[in-house]
Amino acid sequence: MHNVRVQFTVPNVENVVNLDVYVNGEKRNLKFRVETFEWNADNGSSADLVSILRDRIMNYDSEWELYHIGTPFDDKIPITFKFKHTA
């Protein structure tokens, strides 16, 4: 399976982004969820923060898979998850 990564900005995402795409003329619905996690250096070393983040990702809702880890901003880091079962 080939992956195509397209970056787009969706303002004011509160829950789930539904995206309809066409692959070889076939319509598919993809679902993404963006969560932000605290990334505050006062909570420990970088290694501690990575360990905490890894644990949160590994124990996230099993119907969702990690898609992208964003750049930290304002002591938070955005994590994008993709729904595993696409239509």
SULZI-V61613 format. One record per pair of residues at least 12 apart in sequence whose ideal C-beta (glycine too) atoms are under 6 Angstrom apart, sorted by sequence separation. I is the first residue (numbers start at 1). J is the second residue. D is the distance in whole Angstrom. If there is no record, write none. Layout:
BEGIN
<<I,J,D> <I,J,D>>
END
This chain:
BEGIN
<<68,80,4> <18,31,6> <67,80,5> <67,81,6> <16,31,5> <17,32,5> <67,82,4> <16,33,5> <64,81,4> <65,82,6> <64,83,6> <65,84,5> <13,34,5> <63,84,6> <39,72,5> <40,75,5> <39,75,6> <39,76,6> <39,77,4> <36,76,4> <37,77,5> <36,78,5> <34,78,6> <35,79,5> <34,80,5> <32,80,6> <33,81,5> <32,82,6> <31,83,4> <30,86,6> <28,86,6> <29,87,4>>
END
